[in-house]
Amino acid sequence: MVDRTETALMAGIRKGVWNDTLPGVRILCRTFKVSPPTLQAATGRLLTAGVLLSDGPRRRLRISKSWSREKKPDALAGRERRRVLFLSGDPLSDMPHSRLEVFSGFRLECPDWDVRLQSLSFEDAKVPRRQWDQLIRTEEPDALVIFNGTPVIGRWAAKRKLKTVFIGGDSGGLPVPTIGMMARGLIRDAIDEFARHGHRHICMPVIGVFPRLQEGLGKTMAEEMERAGLPFDVSWNMPTSTQHDPDVLLNILTRVFKVRIPTAVIAMTWSDFVTIQSFLNTRRLAIPDDVSVLVLSTSSALRWVRPQLTHFTHGVGRVARTVRDWIDKGVPADCTPIALTVQIVRGGSVGPPRPGS
């Protein structure tokens, strides 16, 4: 609600709905249908950004002249001020920890820029949606940073001449600079970690990714399993679905376990792990005594799991600096994706397979 209220306030300021000052708290709360604490949090952000000015308690907030309808703020303290909009397909309340970490790191890297984060439904879209244009008219960004970008939203951004960067996703051959995890390295390290403990029957369910990425992951999984001298059947070792839904994952796991109970499972994300753990609990299978589990990503919630999860961490500092340079100095002519720095963190969720399994 704070994010929505802040966006609505900014839209009103840019459209010139109010002259020099905002209305009183009661009027604004009625207008936006929010509580006073929510309004206070939203206006507090705009005060920090210099959009609003305060003359003290019980005085109406003033609108900075540099943020008037006629003049868009392109400079702050003699430096160019860019407006960068981060987009994620996840609701803000369900945003993965890694994305929030990248966003926070970027804001620290660019303290003089106007950096926003919005949730936008685009990951399953076959064609551009009207709400995308509405958001751009409201936010008026100089650049877009899109988590898990798609060819559809990439083409849409290109038509509107918006400077765009993907953090993860699939550009579909478009000249969109992309930075993200390289699946080959992650899968290789995960398989090596399991093989080191003697596992041979490894399953990695893949849900909610694009068909092109699915194909690439399947090829990588097959090559790395062969390199490790392990058997590979794509329908069992790497079952897939384009839908990212817990029920879909549960159905996939049910089919896999009917054929054979894996001794090791690779979870793509933290949310996938939660569903996998729930599934194992219903079958009274313990981690790692019955099934070892490894997660390819990270989350602040990982520290609450016992046994501690073996997982990968990603260096976000380089991401923030690279994206800043692309936006500030121009995107590279070579749009070959840049790999995130990753490191395995070993926990107690990986152990040797059960005897005879």
C-alpha positions as CSV (number, residue, x, y, z in Angstrom):
1,M,0.0,0.0,0.0
2,V,2.9,2.4,0.7
3,D,4.3,1.7,-2.8
4,R,1.0,2.3,-4.4
5,T,0.4,5.5,-2.5
6,E,3.8,6.8,-3.3
7,T,3.2,6.1,-7.0
8,A,-0.2,7.8,-6.9
9,L,1.3,10.8,-5.2
10,M,4.1,11.1,-7.8
11,A,1.6,10.8,-10.6
12,G,-0.5,13.6,-9.2
13,I,2.6,15.8,-8.7
14,R,3.8,15.3,-12.2
15,K,0.3,15.9,-13.7
16,G,0.0,19.1,-11.7
17,V,-3.0,18.0,-9.6
18,W,-1.9,20.2,-6.7
19,N,-0.2,23.6,-7.0
20,D,2.5,24.3,-4.4
21,T,1.3,22.2,-1.5
22,L,-0.4,18.9,-0.8
23,P,-3.8,18.8,0.8
24,G,-4.2,17.9,4.4
25,V,-3.8,14.3,5.7
26,R,-7.5,13.6,6.0
27,I,-8.2,14.6,2.4
28,L,-5.3,12.6,1.1
29,C,-6.3,9.5,3.1
30,R,-9.8,9.8,1.7
31,T,-8.5,10.3,-1.8
32,F,-6.2,7.2,-1.8
33,K,-8.3,5.1,0.7
34,V,-5.3,4.5,3.0
35,S,-4.6,5.0,6.7
36,P,-2.5,7.9,8.1
37,P,0.5,5.7,8.8
38,T,0.5,4.5,5.2
39,L,0.3,8.0,3.9
40,Q,3.0,9.2,6.3
41,A,5.3,6.4,5.1
42,A,4.7,7.3,1.4
43,T,5.2,11.1,1.9
44,G,8.3,10.2,4.0
45,R,9.9,8.6,1.0
46,L,9.1,11.6,-1.2
47,L,10.6,13.9,1.5
48,T,13.8,11.9,1.5
49,A,13.9,12.1,-2.3
50,G,13.5,15.9,-2.3
51,V,10.2,15.8,-4.1
52,L,8.4,17.2,-1.0
53,L,9.5,19.8,1.5
54,S,8.5,20.2,5.1
55,D,8.2,23.5,7.0
56,G,7.7,21.7,10.3
57,P,4.9,19.9,12.2
58,R,1.3,20.6,11.5
59,R,2.3,22.4,8.3
60,R,1.3,21.2,4.9
61,L,4.0,19.6,2.8
62,R,5.2,21.7,-0.1
63,I,6.1,20.4,-3.6
64,S,9.6,21.1,-4.7
65,K,9.7,23.5,-7.7
66,S,12.1,21.2,-9.5
67,W,9.4,18.5,-9.5
68,S,6.7,20.7,-11.1
69,R,4.6,19.6,-14.0
70,E,6.4,21.7,-16.5
71,K,10.0,20.8,-15.5
72,K,11.2,17.2,-15.1
73,P,14.2,17.0,-12.6
74,D,17.2,16.1,-14.7
75,A,19.8,17.4,-12.3
76,L,20.4,17.2,-8.6
77,A,23.3,19.1,-6.9
78,G,24.9,19.6,-10.3
79,R,24.7,16.0,-11.3
80,E,22.5,14.2,-13.8
81,R,19.6,12.6,-12.1
82,R,18.3,9.5,-13.9
83,R,15.0,7.8,-13.2
84,V,15.4,4.1,-13.2
85,L,12.5,1.7,-12.9
86,F,13.0,-1.9,-11.8
87,L,10.3,-4.3,-12.8
88,S,9.6,-7.8,-11.4
89,G,6.8,-10.2,-12.2
90,D,6.5,-11.2,-8.6
91,P,4.2,-9.2,-6.2
92,L,6.3,-6.9,-4.0
93,S,5.3,-8.9,-0.9
94,D,6.7,-12.2,-2.5
95,M,9.8,-10.7,-4.1
96,P,12.8,-13.1,-4.0
97,H,15.5,-12.1,-1.6
98,S,18.1,-12.0,-4.3
99,R,16.1,-9.4,-6.3
100,L,15.6,-7.2,-3.3
101,E,19.3,-7.4,-2.6
102,V,20.2,-6.4,-6.2
103,F,17.7,-3.5,-6.0
104,S,19.1,-2.3,-2.6
105,G,22.6,-2.6,-3.9
106,F,21.8,-0.5,-7.0
107,R,20.2,2.3,-4.8
108,L,23.3,2.4,-2.7
109,E,25.5,2.5,-5.9
110,C,23.4,5.4,-7.4
111,P,22.3,7.6,-4.4
112,D,21.6,10.6,-6.6
113,W,19.3,8.7,-9.0
114,D,15.5,8.2,-8.6
115,V,15.3,4.4,-8.4
116,R,11.9,2.7,-8.1
117,L,10.7,-0.9,-7.9
118,Q,7.3,-2.0,-9.3
119,S,5.5,-5.3,-9.7
120,L,4.2,-5.9,-13.3
121,S,2.6,-8.9,-14.7
122,F,4.7,-9.7,-17.8
123,E,6.4,-13.1,-17.5
124,D,3.5,-15.1,-19.1
125,A,2.4,-12.4,-21.5
126,K,2.2,-13.3,-25.2
127,V,1.6,-9.7,-26.3
128,P,2.2,-6.3,-24.6
129,R,-0.6,-5.2,-22.1
130,R,-2.2,-1.9,-21.7
131,Q,-1.1,-1.6,-18.1
132,W,2.6,-1.6,-19.2
133,D,2.0,1.7,-21.1
134,Q,0.0,3.1,-18.2
135,L,2.9,2.4,-15.8
136,I,5.4,4.1,-18.1
137,R,3.3,7.2,-18.5
138,T,3.1,7.4,-14.7
139,E,6.7,6.7,-13.9
140,E,8.4,8.3,-16.9
141,P,11.6,6.3,-16.5
142,D,14.8,7.0,-18.3
143,A,15.7,3.3,-18.1
144,L,14.2,-0.1,-17.3
145,V,15.9,-2.9,-15.3
146,I,13.8,-6.0,-15.7
147,F,14.2,-9.1,-13.6
148,N,13.7,-12.3,-15.6
149,G,13.0,-10.4,-18.8
150,T,11.2,-11.9,-21.8
151,P,11.3,-11.3,-25.5
152,V,7.8,-9.8,-25.4
153,I,8.6,-7.1,-22.9
154,G,12.0,-6.6,-24.6
155,R,10.4,-5.8,-27.9
156,W,7.8,-3.6,-26.3
157,A,10.5,-1.6,-24.5
158,A,12.5,-1.3,-27.7
159,K,9.5,0.2,-29.6
160,R,9.2,2.8,-27.0
161,K,12.9,3.6,-27.2
162,L,13.4,2.8,-23.5
163,K,17.0,1.9,-22.5
164,T,16.5,-1.6,-21.0
165,V,18.6,-4.1,-19.1
166,F,17.7,-7.7,-18.1
167,I,18.8,-9.3,-14.9
168,G,18.1,-12.9,-15.8
169,G,15.6,-14.1,-18.4
170,D,15.7,-14.6,-22.1
171,S,16.2,-11.7,-24.6
172,G,15.1,-13.9,-27.5
173,G,18.0,-12.7,-29.6
174,L,17.2,-9.0,-29.0
175,P,20.2,-6.6,-28.4
176,V,19.3,-6.4,-24.7
177,P,22.3,-6.4,-22.3
178,T,21.7,-9.2,-19.8
179,I,23.4,-10.2,-16.5
180,G,22.5,-13.4,-14.7
181,M,23.4,-16.8,-13.4
182,M,25.0,-19.1,-15.9
183,A,23.1,-22.4,-15.7
184,R,26.0,-24.6,-16.8
185,G,28.3,-23.6,-14.0
186,L,25.6,-23.9,-11.3
187,I,24.4,-27.3,-12.5
188,R,27.9,-28.6,-12.9
189,D,28.8,-27.6,-9.3
190,A,25.5,-29.0,-8.0
191,I,26.1,-32.4,-9.7
192,D,29.7,-32.5,-8.5
193,E,28.6,-31.8,-4.9
194,F,26.1,-34.7,-5.0
195,A,28.5,-37.0,-6.9
196,R,31.1,-36.3,-4.2
197,H,28.8,-37.9,-1.7
198,G,28.1,-40.9,-3.9
199,H,24.7,-39.9,-5.4
200,R,23.6,-41.3,-8.8
201,H,19.9,-40.6,-8.9
202,I,19.5,-36.8,-9.1
203,C,16.3,-35.0,-10.0
204,M,16.0,-31.3,-10.8
205,P,12.4,-30.2,-11.4
206,V,12.2,-27.0,-13.6
207,I,9.0,-25.0,-13.5
208,G,8.1,-21.5,-14.6
209,V,10.9,-20.9,-17.2
210,F,10.6,-20.2,-20.9
211,P,10.7,-23.1,-23.4
212,R,14.0,-21.8,-24.8
213,L,15.6,-21.7,-21.4
214,Q,14.1,-25.2,-20.6
215,E,15.8,-26.5,-23.7
216,G,19.1,-25.0,-22.6
217,L,18.9,-26.4,-19.1
218,G,18.0,-29.8,-20.4
219,K,21.0,-29.9,-22.6
220,T,23.3,-28.7,-19.8
221,M,21.9,-31.2,-17.4
222,A,22.4,-34.1,-19.9
223,E,26.0,-33.0,-20.6
224,E,27.0,-32.6,-17.0
225,M,25.4,-35.9,-15.9
226,E,27.3,-37.6,-18.7
227,R,30.5,-35.9,-17.7
228,A,30.0,-37.2,-14.1
229,G,29.3,-40.7,-15.5
230,L,25.7,-40.7,-14.3
231,P,22.6,-42.0,-16.1
232,F,20.2,-39.3,-17.5
233,D,16.6,-39.5,-18.5
234,V,15.2,-36.0,-19.2
235,S,11.6,-36.9,-18.2
236,W,12.8,-38.2,-14.8
237,N,16.0,-36.3,-14.0
238,M,14.7,-32.9,-15.3
239,P,10.9,-32.9,-15.5
240,T,9.6,-29.5,-16.6
241,S,6.6,-27.2,-16.8
242,T,6.2,-23.6,-18.0
243,Q,3.8,-22.9,-15.1
244,H,5.3,-21.7,-11.8
245,D,2.8,-23.0,-9.3
246,P,3.2,-25.2,-6.2
247,D,0.5,-27.6,-7.3
248,V,2.3,-28.1,-10.6
249,L,5.5,-28.9,-8.8
250,L,3.7,-31.3,-6.4
251,N,2.3,-33.2,-9.4
252,I,5.7,-33.4,-11.0
253,L,7.2,-34.8,-7.9
254,T,4.4,-37.3,-7.5
255,R,5.1,-38.6,-11.0
256,V,8.9,-38.7,-10.4
257,F,8.6,-40.6,-7.1
258,K,6.2,-43.2,-8.6
259,V,9.0,-44.2,-11.0
260,R,11.9,-44.0,-8.4
261,I,12.6,-42.1,-5.3
262,P,15.6,-39.8,-6.0
263,T,18.5,-39.7,-3.5
264,A,19.1,-36.1,-4.3
265,V,17.0,-33.1,-5.5
266,I,18.1,-29.8,-6.9
267,A,15.7,-26.9,-6.1
268,M,15.9,-24.0,-8.5
269,T,14.6,-21.4,-6.1
270,W,13.7,-20.9,-2.4
271,S,10.0,-21.2,-3.1
272,D,10.6,-24.5,-5.0
273,F,12.5,-25.8,-2.0
274,V,9.6,-25.0,0.4
275,T,7.3,-27.1,-1.8
276,I,9.8,-29.9,-2.2
277,Q,10.3,-30.0,1.6
278,S,6.5,-30.1,2.2
279,F,6.3,-33.0,-0.3
280,L,9.0,-35.0,1.4
281,N,7.4,-34.4,4.8
282,T,4.1,-35.9,3.6
283,R,6.0,-39.0,2.6
284,R,7.9,-39.0,5.9
285,L,11.3,-38.6,4.1
286,A,13.9,-36.7,6.0
287,I,16.6,-34.3,4.7
288,P,19.4,-35.5,4.2
289,D,18.9,-39.0,5.7
290,D,16.5,-40.1,3.0
291,V,16.9,-37.3,0.3
292,S,19.6,-34.7,0.0
293,V,18.6,-31.3,-1.2
294,L,20.5,-28.3,-2.7
295,V,19.2,-24.9,-3.7
296,L,20.6,-23.0,-6.7
297,S,19.7,-19.6,-5.2
298,T,19.6,-17.9,-1.8
299,S,17.1,-16.2,0.5
300,S,17.2,-14.5,3.9
301,A,14.9,-17.3,5.1
302,L,17.6,-20.0,4.5
303,R,19.1,-19.3,8.0
304,W,15.9,-20.5,9.6
305,V,16.0,-24.0,8.0
306,R,17.4,-27.0,9.8
307,P,19.5,-28.8,8.7
308,Q,21.1,-25.7,7.1
309,L,20.7,-25.8,3.4
310,T,23.5,-26.2,0.9
311,H,23.0,-23.3,-1.5
312,F,24.6,-20.8,-3.8
313,T,25.2,-17.1,-3.1
314,H,25.6,-14.5,-5.8
315,G,27.8,-11.5,-5.9
316,V,25.4,-8.6,-6.3
317,G,27.9,-5.7,-6.0
318,R,29.1,-6.4,-9.6
319,V,25.5,-6.4,-10.8
320,A,24.8,-3.0,-9.5
321,R,28.0,-1.5,-10.9
322,T,27.5,-3.1,-14.3
323,V,23.9,-2.0,-14.7
324,R,24.8,1.5,-13.6
325,D,27.5,1.7,-16.2
326,W,25.3,0.4,-18.9
327,I,22.6,3.0,-18.1
328,D,25.0,5.9,-17.6
329,K,27.6,5.3,-20.3
330,G,25.6,3.2,-22.8
331,V,25.0,-0.5,-23.4
332,P,27.8,-2.6,-24.9
333,A,27.8,-3.4,-28.6
334,D,28.4,-7.1,-27.6
335,C,25.2,-8.2,-25.7
336,T,26.6,-11.5,-24.7
337,P,25.1,-12.2,-21.2
338,I,27.5,-11.6,-18.3
339,A,27.6,-14.2,-15.6
340,L,27.0,-13.5,-11.9
341,T,29.8,-14.5,-9.5
342,V,28.5,-17.5,-7.5
343,Q,29.8,-19.5,-4.6
344,I,28.6,-22.7,-3.0
345,V,27.7,-22.6,0.7
346,R,27.8,-26.1,2.2
347,G,25.3,-27.0,4.8
348,G,23.8,-30.1,6.4
349,S,21.2,-30.8,3.7
350,V,23.5,-32.9,1.5
351,G,24.8,-36.2,2.8
352,P,25.5,-39.7,1.5
353,P,22.6,-41.7,-0.1
354,R,20.9,-44.4,2.0
355,P,22.5,-47.8,1.6
356,G,21.0,-49.7,-1.3
357,S,19.2,-46.7,-2.7
